[in-house]
Amino acid sequence: MTLYSWFVFFLAVQIIHFLGTWKLYQAAGRKSWEAAIPVYNSIVLMKIIGRPTWWTLLLFIPIINLIMFPVVWVETLRTFNKRSALDTFLGLFTLGFYIYYVNYTQKLEYRKDRSLTPENKTADTVSSLLFAIIVATLVHTYVVQPYTIPTSSLEKSLLIGDFLFVSKLNYGPRVPMTTVALPMVHDSIPLTKSKSYLSWPQLPYFRLPAIQKINRCDIVVFNWPVDTVHYFFEPKGRPGVIKPIDKKSNYVKRCVGIPGDSLSIKDGYVFINGKKLVLPERAKPQYSYAVALDGKTSIDFETIFKELDITDPAGFRTEKRDTLYLGALTEAGAERFKHTPGVTAVIRKVDTGDNNDIFPHINKWNQDNMGPIYIPEAGKTVALTNESLPFYKEIITNYEGNTLELQGSKFIINGKPATTYTFKQNYYWMMGDNRHNSEDSRYWGYVPENHIVGKPVFIWMSWDTNGKGINKVRWNRVFTTVDGEGQPQSYFKYFLILLAIYFVGDFIWKKRRENKA
């Protein structure tokens, strides 16, 4: 929906509210016109039902308002002496329109001094649960979100089984674009085969102020731009589901190119503006290797694999067993193999030739050699030619919502001839550190700014699926930061110390109070 559409929708909601409540306002000693003034009518309604004014803010926060509206409907009915279970059911079942019936057909009894304390234990439990959901949803949407690492594309920096906290504040909290959705779940209802949202109505993209910009080498969580959910709990072969931006699958990669950069990949190494990208110490990029063996010397591969923490597939491809192929190995790991008796050569895999799967899908580059490629920056203008169009077509039509036609050698954008295009938002280039086992920007191109979710900042738990018992927990990764100088350091022991101090202090404090009593 456009801003104009939302303005019309907002006015329609105000008219519906006024028509259904103006007599209630009068019965509460207010003026009927007060029910017609946007925002002010909500403030007055909070006073009528005896609830704090700040509740008004919650009515205008997407997702949160879906919880608040039913609460306000029930509170309004009870304020006018409609307290039975049937009244509550009708208020909720009719989506609040039962208030129309009360407004026009019933004798209105305004209970100004009604008790706001829950009448029984069940009501108290429901009230506490709703409050907890509201607070949790606010934190989840605008402050921090839990995230689990599902793949090995950032191995050595982030491992499969890492449980992260992703900060929304660093890059600016994104206001939900999908307005009707279950709180605190992503694209599907847990344990079901159903979507957790309605695709309509959609809010325009808006992001609150950020603490920092996305920098090169930052690890970033974002919505996968080309996600069409081909396997959205449906049989293979059916068309994918086109999801709203904020309901597309969450991906986590490292940002290697920021707006305005010229990016190239040469033999697997990233170059920015002609200079080789220097990765932080914690980043340990991995490549595929072939390890040639002399076939005579016995090698304890199990010990080496444990030492190097090799987790991706490895093995021999022929019966001769003269060459070991490793899907992912760091450069330090490659050096370790080079100095292993019985190893005659360690060769890093480098793709050659052309691959149509590589962006921009014109059978020009491959995953280890591509570019230079320009990373679009908001406000910058590029020339439109037959050569540049494959790079920017998706941006013009899909990400920035224009129509594009090609009439002979002329480009027609939104019905007008165009020789250039000016970008409306920033774009980023995201890649996994596991270079030969990562589906990233090399395959689907740019990540638009409106797809950015947040920045992983903290690993609160790490679970090794191959471990047993207490060893399933990677204790050295629990309570570690994602970014920072040097190698990751666990702060879990300090947390336990502080927790112990708290409990001991609380025990001593209670004992002193008991003695004084």
C-alpha positions as CSV (number, residue, x, y, z in Angstrom):
1,M,0.0,0.0,0.0
2,T,1.2,3.5,-0.8
3,L,1.2,6.4,1.7
4,Y,-1.9,7.7,0.1
5,S,-3.7,4.4,0.5
6,W,-2.7,4.2,4.1
7,F,-4.0,7.8,4.7
8,V,-7.4,6.8,3.2
9,F,-7.4,3.6,5.3
10,F,-6.5,5.5,8.4
11,L,-9.4,8.0,7.8
12,A,-11.8,5.1,7.2
13,V,-10.8,3.6,10.5
14,Q,-11.5,6.9,12.3
15,I,-14.9,7.2,10.7
16,I,-15.7,3.6,11.7
17,H,-14.6,4.4,15.2
18,F,-16.7,7.6,15.4
19,L,-19.9,6.0,14.1
20,G,-19.6,3.2,16.6
21,T,-18.7,5.1,19.7
22,W,-20.0,8.7,19.7
23,K,-22.9,7.9,22.0
24,L,-20.5,6.1,24.4
25,Y,-18.4,9.3,24.6
26,Q,-21.5,11.3,25.4
27,A,-22.6,8.8,28.1
28,A,-19.1,9.2,29.7
29,G,-19.6,13.0,29.9
30,R,-17.5,13.8,26.9
31,K,-18.4,15.6,23.6
32,S,-19.5,13.4,20.7
33,W,-17.0,15.2,18.3
34,E,-14.1,14.0,20.4
35,A,-14.7,10.5,19.0
36,A,-13.9,11.9,15.5
37,I,-10.5,13.5,16.0
38,P,-7.7,11.1,15.0
39,V,-5.3,10.1,17.9
40,Y,-7.0,12.5,20.3
41,N,-10.1,10.2,20.2
42,S,-7.8,7.4,21.5
43,I,-6.4,9.5,24.3
44,V,-9.9,10.4,25.4
45,L,-11.0,6.8,25.1
46,M,-8.2,5.7,27.4
47,K,-9.5,8.2,30.0
48,I,-13.0,6.9,29.6
49,I,-12.0,3.3,30.2
50,G,-9.6,4.3,33.0
51,R,-6.4,3.1,31.3
52,P,-3.1,5.0,31.1
53,T,-2.7,7.5,28.2
54,W,0.5,5.7,27.0
55,W,-1.7,2.8,25.8
56,T,-2.6,5.1,22.9
57,L,1.0,4.7,21.6
58,L,0.5,0.9,21.6
59,L,-2.5,1.2,19.3
60,F,-0.3,2.6,16.5
61,I,2.6,0.2,16.7
62,P,2.2,-2.6,14.0
63,I,1.7,-6.1,15.4
64,I,1.3,-4.7,19.0
65,N,-1.9,-3.0,18.0
66,L,-3.3,-6.4,16.9
67,I,-3.1,-7.4,20.6
68,M,-4.2,-4.1,21.9
69,F,-7.4,-3.7,19.9
70,P,-9.2,-6.7,21.4
71,V,-8.1,-5.5,24.9
72,V,-9.6,-2.1,24.3
73,W,-12.8,-3.6,22.9
74,V,-13.3,-5.7,26.0
75,E,-12.4,-2.8,28.3
76,T,-14.8,-0.5,26.5
77,L,-17.7,-3.0,26.9
78,R,-17.0,-3.5,30.6
79,T,-16.8,0.2,31.2
80,F,-20.4,0.4,30.0
81,N,-21.5,-2.5,32.1
82,K,-21.3,-5.3,29.5
83,R,-19.3,-7.7,31.6
84,S,-20.7,-11.1,30.8
85,A,-18.8,-13.9,29.0
86,L,-21.3,-13.5,26.1
87,D,-20.5,-9.8,25.8
88,T,-16.8,-10.5,25.8
89,F,-17.2,-13.3,23.1
90,L,-19.4,-11.1,20.9
91,G,-16.9,-8.2,21.2
92,L,-14.0,-10.4,20.1
93,F,-15.9,-12.5,17.5
94,T,-17.3,-9.4,15.7
95,L,-13.9,-7.7,15.7
96,G,-15.3,-4.9,17.9
97,F,-18.5,-4.3,15.9
98,Y,-20.6,-5.5,18.8
99,I,-19.9,-2.1,20.2
100,Y,-22.1,-0.7,17.4
101,Y,-25.0,-2.7,18.8
102,V,-24.3,-1.4,22.3
103,N,-23.9,2.1,21.1
104,Y,-27.2,2.3,19.3
105,T,-29.6,-0.1,21.0
106,Q,-28.6,-0.4,24.6
107,K,-29.1,1.8,27.7
108,L,-25.7,3.1,28.4
109,E,-24.5,2.7,32.0
110,Y,-21.1,4.4,32.4
111,R,-19.1,2.9,35.3
112,K,-16.5,5.6,35.9
113,D,-15.1,4.1,39.1
114,R,-15.1,0.4,38.1
115,S,-12.4,-1.8,39.5
116,L,-9.5,-2.4,37.1
117,T,-8.3,-5.4,39.2
118,P,-8.9,-8.8,37.5
119,E,-12.0,-10.4,39.0
120,N,-10.6,-13.9,39.2
121,K,-7.4,-15.9,38.8
122,T,-8.0,-16.7,35.2
123,A,-8.6,-13.1,34.2
124,D,-5.4,-12.1,36.1
125,T,-3.4,-14.8,34.3
126,V,-4.7,-13.7,30.9
127,S,-3.9,-10.1,31.7
128,S,-0.4,-10.9,32.8
129,L,0.1,-13.1,29.7
130,L,-1.0,-10.3,27.3
131,F,1.3,-7.8,29.0
132,A,4.2,-10.2,28.7
133,I,3.5,-10.8,25.0
134,I,3.3,-7.1,24.4
135,V,6.7,-6.4,26.1
136,A,8.3,-9.4,24.4
137,T,7.0,-8.4,21.0
138,L,8.3,-4.9,21.4
139,V,11.8,-6.2,22.4
140,H,11.8,-8.8,19.6
141,T,10.7,-6.3,16.9
142,Y,12.6,-3.2,17.9
143,V,15.5,-4.1,20.2
144,V,16.9,-7.7,19.9
145,Q,15.9,-10.9,18.2
146,P,17.1,-14.5,18.8
147,Y,18.5,-16.3,15.8
148,T,20.0,-19.7,15.2
149,I,22.8,-20.5,12.7
150,P,21.4,-23.2,10.3
151,T,24.2,-23.5,7.8
152,S,28.0,-23.6,7.6
153,S,28.4,-20.6,5.3
154,L,30.1,-18.6,8.1
155,E,32.0,-21.5,9.7
156,K,34.8,-20.7,12.1
157,S,33.1,-17.3,12.8
158,L,29.6,-18.6,13.4
159,L,29.0,-22.3,13.7
160,I,25.9,-24.5,13.1
161,G,24.1,-24.6,16.4
162,D,25.1,-21.1,17.6
163,F,22.2,-19.3,19.2
164,L,22.6,-15.5,18.7
165,F,21.1,-12.3,19.8
166,V,20.6,-10.0,16.8
167,S,20.6,-6.3,17.6
168,K,18.0,-4.2,15.8
169,L,19.4,-1.0,17.3
170,N,22.8,-1.0,15.5
171,Y,21.4,-0.5,12.0
172,G,18.1,1.0,13.1
173,P,14.9,-0.9,14.0
174,R,12.8,-1.6,10.9
175,V,9.1,-0.9,11.5
176,P,7.2,-4.1,10.4
177,M,5.9,-3.8,6.9
178,T,3.5,-6.8,7.4
179,T,0.9,-5.4,9.7
180,V,-1.2,-8.5,10.3
181,A,0.9,-11.3,11.7
182,L,1.4,-13.4,14.8
183,P,3.8,-11.8,17.2
184,M,7.4,-13.2,17.7
185,V,7.2,-15.8,14.9
186,H,8.6,-15.4,11.4
187,D,6.9,-16.8,8.3
188,S,5.0,-19.8,9.6
189,I,3.1,-20.9,12.7
190,P,5.2,-23.4,14.7
191,L,4.3,-27.0,14.4
192,T,1.8,-26.3,11.6
193,K,1.9,-25.9,7.8
194,S,0.3,-22.5,7.8
195,K,1.6,-19.0,7.2
196,S,1.8,-16.7,10.2
197,Y,0.8,-13.6,8.4
198,L,-1.5,-11.9,5.9
199,S,0.2,-10.3,2.9
200,W,-2.2,-7.4,3.0
201,P,-2.1,-4.6,4.1
202,Q,1.5,-3.6,3.9
203,L,3.2,-0.5,5.4
204,P,5.8,1.4,3.4
205,Y,9.4,0.8,4.4
206,F,10.5,2.9,7.4
207,R,13.5,2.5,9.6
208,L,14.2,4.2,13.0
209,P,17.5,6.0,13.5
210,A,20.6,3.8,13.6
211,I,23.6,3.6,16.0
212,Q,26.0,2.8,13.2
213,K,26.2,2.2,9.5
214,I,26.9,-1.2,8.0
215,N,30.6,-1.4,7.6
216,R,32.7,-3.7,5.4
217,C,33.3,-7.1,7.1
218,D,30.3,-6.7,9.4
219,I,28.2,-9.9,9.9
220,V,24.6,-9.0,9.0
221,V,21.2,-10.7,9.2
222,F,19.0,-9.8,6.3
223,N,15.9,-11.1,4.4
224,W,16.9,-13.2,1.5
225,P,16.0,-11.0,-1.5
226,V,15.1,-13.7,-4.0
227,D,13.2,-15.9,-1.6
228,T,10.1,-17.4,-3.2
229,V,9.8,-20.2,-0.7
230,H,9.7,-23.1,-3.1
231,Y,9.4,-25.5,-0.2
232,F,6.9,-23.6,2.0
233,F,5.5,-26.8,3.5
234,E,4.2,-27.7,0.1
235,P,4.9,-30.6,-2.3
236,K,7.8,-30.1,-4.7
237,G,6.9,-28.9,-8.1
238,R,4.3,-26.3,-7.0
239,P,5.1,-22.6,-7.5
240,G,6.9,-20.9,-4.7
241,V,5.1,-18.4,-2.4
242,I,6.0,-14.8,-2.9
243,K,6.4,-13.4,0.6
244,P,6.5,-9.8,1.9
245,I,10.0,-8.3,2.4
246,D,10.0,-8.7,6.2
247,K,8.7,-12.3,6.0
248,K,11.3,-13.5,3.6
249,S,13.8,-16.1,5.0
250,N,16.4,-14.7,7.3
251,Y,20.0,-15.1,6.1
252,V,23.3,-14.3,7.8
253,K,26.4,-13.4,5.8
254,R,29.4,-11.1,6.0
255,C,29.1,-7.7,4.2
256,V,32.1,-7.4,1.9
257,G,30.8,-4.5,-0.3
258,I,29.0,-1.4,0.8
259,P,27.2,1.3,-1.3
260,G,29.6,3.0,-3.8
261,D,32.2,0.2,-3.8
262,S,33.6,-1.4,-6.9
263,L,34.0,-5.1,-6.1
264,S,36.0,-7.8,-7.8
265,I,36.7,-11.4,-6.9
266,K,40.1,-12.8,-8.2
267,D,40.9,-16.4,-7.6
268,G,38.5,-16.5,-4.7
269,Y,39.8,-13.3,-3.0
270,V,37.7,-10.2,-2.7
271,F,39.0,-6.8,-3.9
272,I,37.4,-3.5,-3.1
273,N,38.2,-0.5,-5.2
274,G,41.3,-2.3,-6.5
275,K,42.6,-3.4,-3.0
276,K,42.5,-6.8,-1.5
277,L,39.9,-6.9,1.3
278,V,41.5,-7.3,4.7
279,L,39.2,-9.5,6.9
280,P,39.2,-9.2,10.7
281,E,41.2,-11.6,12.8
282,R,38.1,-13.6,13.8
283,A,37.2,-14.2,10.1
284,K,38.7,-17.4,8.8
285,P,37.7,-17.8,5.1
286,Q,37.6,-21.4,3.9
287,Y,38.1,-22.8,0.4
288,S,37.9,-26.3,-1.2
289,Y,41.2,-28.1,-1.4
290,A,42.7,-31.2,-3.0
291,V,45.4,-32.9,-0.9
292,A,47.6,-35.3,-2.9
293,L,49.1,-38.3,-1.0
294,D,52.1,-40.4,-1.7
295,G,50.1,-43.5,-1.0
296,K,52.8,-45.0,1.3
297,T,52.8,-43.0,4.5
298,S,50.1,-43.7,7.1
299,I,48.3,-40.5,8.1
300,D,46.0,-40.1,11.1
301,F,43.3,-38.1,9.4
302,E,40.9,-38.4,12.4
303,T,43.3,-36.6,14.6
304,I,44.0,-33.9,12.0
305,F,40.3,-33.3,11.4
306,K,39.7,-32.8,15.1
307,E,42.7,-30.5,15.5
308,L,41.6,-28.3,12.6
309,D,37.9,-28.6,13.5
310,I,37.0,-29.7,9.9
311,T,33.2,-30.0,9.7
312,D,32.4,-29.9,6.0
313,P,32.4,-33.0,3.8
314,A,35.7,-34.6,2.9
315,G,36.7,-37.8,1.2
316,F,38.3,-39.7,-1.6
317,R,36.7,-39.8,-5.1
318,T,38.5,-42.8,-6.6
319,E,39.5,-46.2,-5.4
320,K,43.2,-45.2,-5.6
321,R,42.7,-43.0,-2.6
322,D,45.6,-40.9,-3.7
323,T,43.8,-37.5,-3.4
324,L,41.8,-36.3,-0.4
325,Y,39.1,-33.7,-1.3
326,L,38.1,-31.2,1.4
327,G,35.0,-29.1,0.9
328,A,36.1,-26.4,3.3
329,L,39.6,-25.7,4.8
330,T,41.2,-22.5,6.1
331,E,44.6,-21.3,4.8
332,A,46.1,-22.2,8.2
333,G,44.6,-25.7,7.8
334,A,46.1,-26.0,4.3
335,E,49.6,-25.1,5.8
336,R,49.1,-27.8,8.4
337,F,48.5,-30.4,5.6
338,K,51.5,-29.2,3.7
339,H,53.7,-30.0,6.6
340,T,52.2,-33.5,7.2
341,P,54.4,-36.4,6.2
342,G,52.8,-38.3,3.3
343,V,51.3,-35.2,1.7
344,T,52.9,-34.4,-1.6
345,A,50.7,-31.3,-2.6
346,V,47.9,-29.2,-1.3
347,I,46.0,-27.5,-4.1
348,R,43.3,-24.8,-3.6
349,K,40.3,-25.1,-5.9
350,V,39.8,-22.1,-8.2
351,D,36.9,-22.1,-10.6
352,T,37.6,-21.2,-14.2
353,G,35.3,-20.7,-17.2
354,D,31.8,-19.2,-17.2
355,N,28.8,-20.1,-15.0
356,N,25.3,-18.8,-15.8
357,D,24.3,-19.4,-12.2
358,I,26.6,-16.5,-11.2
359,F,25.0,-13.0,-11.0
360,P,24.0,-11.3,-13.3
361,H,23.3,-14.6,-15.0
362,I,24.8,-13.8,-18.4
363,N,27.3,-16.7,-18.5
364,K,30.2,-14.3,-17.9
365,W,31.8,-15.1,-14.5
366,N,32.2,-17.8,-11.9
367,Q,32.2,-18.0,-8.1
368,D,36.0,-17.4,-7.8
369,N,36.4,-14.8,-10.5
370,M,34.0,-12.0,-11.2
371,G,33.8,-8.2,-11.5
372,P,34.4,-5.4,-11.3
373,I,30.8,-4.8,-10.2
374,Y,29.4,-1.5,-8.8
375,I,27.5,-1.7,-5.5
376,P,24.6,0.8,-5.9
377,E,24.4,3.8,-3.6
378,A,21.2,5.8,-2.9
379,G,21.1,9.0,-5.0
380,K,23.8,7.9,-7.5
381,T,23.0,7.7,-11.2
382,V,24.1,5.1,-13.7
383,A,23.8,4.9,-17.5
384,L,21.3,2.4,-18.9
385,T,22.7,0.2,-21.7
386,N,22.2,-3.3,-22.9
387,E,25.4,-4.2,-21.0
388,S,24.4,-2.6,-17.7
389,L,20.7,-3.6,-17.7
390,P,21.3,-7.2,-16.3
391,F,22.9,-5.7,-13.2
392,Y,20.1,-3.3,-12.4
393,K,17.0,-4.8,-13.9
394,E,15.9,-6.4,-10.6
395,I,16.6,-3.2,-8.7
396,I,14.5,-1.1,-11.1
397,T,11.5,-3.4,-11.3
398,N,11.4,-5.4,-8.1
399,Y,13.3,-3.7,-5.3
400,E,12.3,-0.1,-6.3
401,G,8.9,-0.7,-7.8
402,N,9.1,0.7,-11.4
403,T,7.8,-0.6,-14.7
404,L,10.5,-1.2,-17.3
405,E,10.1,-1.9,-21.0
406,L,12.5,-2.3,-23.8
407,Q,11.3,-0.8,-27.1
408,G,14.0,-1.5,-29.7
409,S,17.1,0.1,-28.2
410,K,15.1,2.4,-26.0
411,F,14.4,1.9,-22.2
412,I,11.0,3.0,-21.0
413,I,10.7,3.5,-17.2
414,N,7.2,4.2,-15.8
415,G,6.1,5.1,-19.4
416,K,8.9,7.6,-20.0
417,P,12.1,7.1,-22.1
418,A,15.2,6.9,-19.9
419,T,18.9,6.7,-20.6
420,T,19.9,6.7,-16.9
421,Y,18.6,5.5,-13.6
422,T,19.0,7.0,-10.1
423,F,18.9,4.6,-7.2
424,K,16.4,5.2,-4.4
425,Q,18.2,3.1,-1.7
426,N,21.5,1.6,-0.7
427,Y,22.6,-1.9,-1.6
428,Y,25.1,-4.3,-0.1
429,W,27.1,-7.3,-1.2
430,M,27.0,-10.3,1.2
431,M,29.2,-13.4,1.2
432,G,29.8,-16.4,3.4
433,D,33.3,-17.1,4.7
434,N,32.9,-20.7,3.5
435,R,33.6,-19.6,-0.1
436,H,32.7,-22.8,-1.8
437,N,29.7,-23.7,0.4
438,S,27.7,-20.5,0.6
439,E,24.7,-19.3,-1.4
440,D,25.3,-15.6,-1.4
441,S,25.4,-12.4,-3.5
442,R,27.6,-14.1,-6.1
443,Y,24.4,-16.1,-7.0
444,W,21.6,-13.6,-6.5
445,G,23.2,-10.1,-6.5
446,Y,22.6,-7.1,-4.3
447,V,20.9,-7.0,-0.9
448,P,18.6,-3.9,-0.6
449,E,18.8,-1.7,2.5
450,N,15.1,-2.4,3.2
451,H,16.0,-6.1,3.6
452,I,18.4,-5.5,6.5
453,V,17.3,-7.1,9.7
454,G,20.1,-6.5,12.2
455,K,23.6,-7.2,13.6
456,P,24.5,-10.4,15.5
457,V,26.2,-9.2,18.7
458,F,26.2,-12.1,21.2
459,I,26.3,-15.9,21.3
460,W,24.3,-17.0,24.3
461,M,24.4,-20.7,23.6
462,S,26.2,-23.0,21.2
463,W,25.0,-26.6,20.6
464,D,27.2,-29.2,18.9
465,T,24.8,-31.7,17.2
466,N,27.7,-34.2,17.0
467,G,28.5,-34.1,20.7
468,K,27.1,-36.2,23.5
469,G,25.8,-35.3,26.9
470,I,27.5,-32.3,28.5
471,N,29.9,-32.1,25.5
472,K,27.0,-31.2,23.2
473,V,27.4,-27.6,24.6
474,R,30.4,-25.7,23.2
475,W,31.3,-24.1,26.5
476,N,34.0,-22.0,25.0
477,R,31.4,-20.2,22.8
478,V,28.7,-19.6,25.4
479,F,28.4,-15.9,26.3
480,T,30.8,-14.7,23.6
481,T,30.6,-11.6,21.4
482,V,30.4,-12.0,17.6
483,D,32.6,-9.0,16.9
484,G,35.7,-7.6,18.6
485,E,39.5,-7.7,18.6
486,G,41.3,-11.0,19.1
487,Q,39.8,-14.4,19.4
488,P,36.4,-14.9,21.0
489,Q,36.4,-15.0,24.8
490,S,33.6,-16.6,26.9
491,Y,32.1,-14.4,29.6
492,F,30.0,-17.3,31.0
493,K,32.1,-17.8,34.1
494,Y,31.8,-14.1,34.9
495,F,28.0,-14.4,34.5
496,L,28.0,-17.3,36.9
497,I,30.1,-15.4,39.5
498,L,27.7,-12.4,39.3
499,L,24.7,-14.7,39.6
500,A,26.2,-16.4,42.7
501,I,26.9,-13.0,44.2
502,Y,23.3,-11.9,43.6
503,F,21.8,-15.0,45.3
504,V,24.2,-14.8,48.3
505,G,23.5,-11.1,48.7
506,D,19.8,-11.7,48.4
507,F,20.0,-14.4,51.1
508,I,22.0,-12.3,53.5
509,W,19.6,-9.3,52.9
510,K,16.5,-11.4,53.7
511,K,18.2,-12.8,56.8
512,R,19.0,-9.4,58.1
513,R,15.4,-8.2,57.5
514,E,14.1,-11.3,59.4
515,N,16.4,-10.6,62.3
516,K,15.3,-6.9,62.5
517,A,11.7,-8.0,62.5
